[in-house]
């Protein structure tokens, strides 16, 4: 599960960094902070860093829901990037998009 979460996290950060706007790095850093907070709240709170939130999973398979925000974030960044690239192509009349 941890390997899957790290893989999805890396892909989401890479996608956030490729959004074609000047502050794309800030978007990736903000997503990183939000993801760390979500992880601390959802599966953290155990051990020396108590989050103050108690999370009890009713079913053992409920832990599979943890990477959902990574998938949604990555998909959102991809949609935003494609939309902005298409808008730029239409406004400038360029036939190809730099990839």
Secondary structure as the mmCIF struct_conf table of DSSP 4:
data_model
#
loop_
_struct_conf.conf_type_id
_struct_conf.id
_struct_conf.beg_label_comp_id
_struct_conf.beg_label_asym_id
_struct_conf.beg_label_seq_id
_struct_conf.end_label_comp_id
_struct_conf.end_label_asym_id
_struct_conf.end_label_seq_id
HELX_RH_AL_P HELX_RH_AL_P1 UNK A 2 UNK A 17
TURN_TY1_P TURN_TY1_P1 UNK A 18 UNK A 18
BEND BEND1 UNK A 19 UNK A 21
TURN_TY1_P TURN_TY1_P2 UNK A 22 UNK A 23
HELX_RH_AL_P HELX_RH_AL_P2 UNK A 24 UNK A 42
TURN_TY1_P TURN_TY1_P3 UNK A 43 UNK A 43
BEND BEND2 UNK A 46 UNK A 49
BEND BEND3 UNK A 52 UNK A 52
BEND BEND4 UNK A 58 UNK A 59
HELX_RH_3T_P HELX_RH_3T_P1 UNK A 60 UNK A 67
HELX_RH_AL_P HELX_RH_AL_P3 UNK A 68 UNK A 92
TURN_TY1_P TURN_TY1_P4 UNK A 93 UNK A 93
BEND BEND5 UNK A 95 UNK A 95
#
